[in-house]
Amino acid sequence: MRPFRYHRPADVADAVAVLAGEPHAAYLGGGTNLVDLMKLGVQRPELLVDVTRLPLDTVEELPDGGLRIGATVRNSDLAAHPAVRRDYPVLARALLAAASGQLRNLATTGGNLLQHTRCVYFQDTGKACNKRDPGSGCAALHGQNRDLAVLDWSEQCVATHPSDLAVALAALDAVVEVHESDGPRDVPLAALYRSPGAHPERETTLARGALITAVRLPPLPAARRSAYLKVRDRASFAFAAGSVAAVLDLDGDVVRDVRLAYGAVAHRPWRAYRAEEELRGRLFSPELAARAADAELAEARPLRHNGFKLPLTRAITVRVLSELAAS
Amino acid sequence: MRDGPENETTTDERHSSRVAFEVNGDRRELTLDNRTTLLDALREHLGLTGAKKGCDHGQCGSCTVLLDGRRAKSCLVFTVTVDGRSVVTVEGLAGPDDLSPLQAAFVAHDAFQCGYCTPGQLCSARGMLDEVARGWPSAVTDDLDSPPELTDAEIRERMAGNLCRCAAYPHIVAAIRETATAP
């Protein structure tokens, strides 16, 4: 591992200013991804700016009924928060389905959103990877790509985003509060992540050195009937083979409103707008849910080893919506 | 205070830090290369070899300690970040001459074979039982609004971050169950 300097900033402005002045610096949150990537030689920062002691560790219930989650709130505390469990069960469920107890105690809200793909080629410095080393190629495209993308990938990158939390936040229309060197700004979660395109090394739309300070959830009473369904190769402590976050608002049997987002299918958490459109205003049935998933996946391009993700994503869509409808 | 081996890995002043933290109730102070993980500080600099290095990537759980009372994987924590914090390792779970109820239950239930993962299992179980006492739900908790009941399924899910290569899992579950339900 490359030697690094360590800085504990006095406040957000100090953190952002210090990072802006250093070309090879990184923020350190819970470290559950960054420390690992530093050991692997994938990330080689010369300076770590430890943001975990900034006063960003509270969850605040907003007057409008929404929620403001500080960037350094640990995943375990967020999952256990009474307002999250009551008003946004999809969020609690996504967090609890992720990682392990020890990791959730370390991992932060902001760090979770900015974690890197677990594509094995990205994590192996001996393999070609445009995300890690722009221009080197993509060994995954024709390699072992079972865990990788089926939607919106490019010839340059077929990685998926690994976060469960981000999938739930995508369904909830979360807004990410960031601080950049020219001040604070709100970024809708839907606009936070990029498609890989020709530049998979650029993962978000944030300016270099931007610090996530909070995530804001708008009020969504319908989210009290929400769920997160994650399918894994083993029962626990594994990344998703497929996942879906869902909010369902029924008027009798008619879908008044619905929010759907998929994990493990693309370079970003995938909000399923087309599927939602198919569902809205119609009489709910499992068949309708299947048609909605098919509409969303119509433009999917599975790779050699991951065709199973299409029927899997379809099946979990039907199951999560049917369970919500029956609840 | 020990001083010595850490200097072998210290590159220079810019890349090292003075760190003071509490370990099993004692205040310790070290000058460490910033790259030193908490696991390496405990094992290589403080002589506390209870916490084990298994995968060194946060996947196996054998390095689990309690950090400010919460279970964490010490292989993914740089020691420089724990300045002012408190750490409890397996050596601190009980006094030198006795066992904690959890440790006694592990012995009674034969909850290990080779024992390599055991310190991590014990620290993880200690932290996990505290999480249950605080009412934290898990992925297999049916009702997010009610206090969780510590069924075997709950124990297995909550201990998923600790691997046991000898597969002593059924006995580990039994030992934790007994500790949780003891009067």
Chai-1 contact restraints between the chains, C-beta under 6 A:
chainA,res_idxA,chainB,res_idxB,connection_type,confidence,min_distance_angstrom,max_distance_angstrom,comment,restraint_id
A,M1,B,R35,contact,1.0,0.0,6.0,A-B,restraint_1
A,P3,B,T11,contact,1.0,0.0,6.0,A-B,restraint_2
A,P3,B,H15,contact,1.0,0.0,6.0,A-B,restraint_3
A,F4,B,N34,contact,1.0,0.0,6.0,A-B,restraint_4
A,R5,B,R14,contact,1.0,0.0,6.0,A-B,restraint_5
A,Y6,B,S17,contact,1.0,0.0,6.0,A-B,restraint_6
A,Y6,B,N34,contact,1.0,0.0,6.0,A-B,restraint_7
A,Y6,B,V80,contact,1.0,0.0,6.0,A-B,restraint_8
A,G31,B,L76,contact,1.0,0.0,6.0,A-B,restraint_9
A,T32,B,G58,contact,1.0,0.0,6.0,A-B,restraint_10
A,T32,B,L76,contact,1.0,0.0,6.0,A-B,restraint_11
A,V35,B,L76,contact,1.0,0.0,6.0,A-B,restraint_12
A,D36,B,H57,contact,1.0,0.0,6.0,A-B,restraint_13
A,D50,B,T81,contact,1.0,0.0,6.0,A-B,restraint_14
A,A80,B,W136,contact,1.0,0.0,6.0,A-B,restraint_15
A,R85,B,L144,contact,1.0,0.0,6.0,A-B,restraint_16
A,P89,B,L144,contact,1.0,0.0,6.0,A-B,restraint_17
A,A92,B,L144,contact,1.0,0.0,6.0,A-B,restraint_18
A,L96,B,S138,contact,1.0,0.0,6.0,A-B,restraint_19
A,L96,B,A139,contact,1.0,0.0,6.0,A-B,restraint_20
A,A97,B,A139,contact,1.0,0.0,6.0,A-B,restraint_21
A,S100,B,A160,contact,1.0,0.0,6.0,A-B,restraint_22
A,S100,B,G161,contact,1.0,0.0,6.0,A-B,restraint_23
A,G101,B,M128,contact,1.0,0.0,6.0,A-B,restraint_24
A,G101,B,R158,contact,1.0,0.0,6.0,A-B,restraint_25
A,G101,B,G161,contact,1.0,0.0,6.0,A-B,restraint_26
A,Q102,B,T64,contact,1.0,0.0,6.0,A-B,restraint_27
A,Q102,B,R71,contact,1.0,0.0,6.0,A-B,restraint_28
A,Q102,B,A72,contact,1.0,0.0,6.0,A-B,restraint_29
A,Q102,B,K73,contact,1.0,0.0,6.0,A-B,restraint_30
A,Q102,B,G161,contact,1.0,0.0,6.0,A-B,restraint_31
A,N105,B,R70,contact,1.0,0.0,6.0,A-B,restraint_32
A,N105,B,A72,contact,1.0,0.0,6.0,A-B,restraint_33
A,L106,B,A72,contact,1.0,0.0,6.0,A-B,restraint_34
A,S236,B,E157,contact,1.0,0.0,6.0,A-B,restraint_35
A,S236,B,A160,contact,1.0,0.0,6.0,A-B,restraint_36
A,F237,B,A160,contact,1.0,0.0,6.0,A-B,restraint_37
A,F237,B,G161,contact,1.0,0.0,6.0,A-B,restraint_38
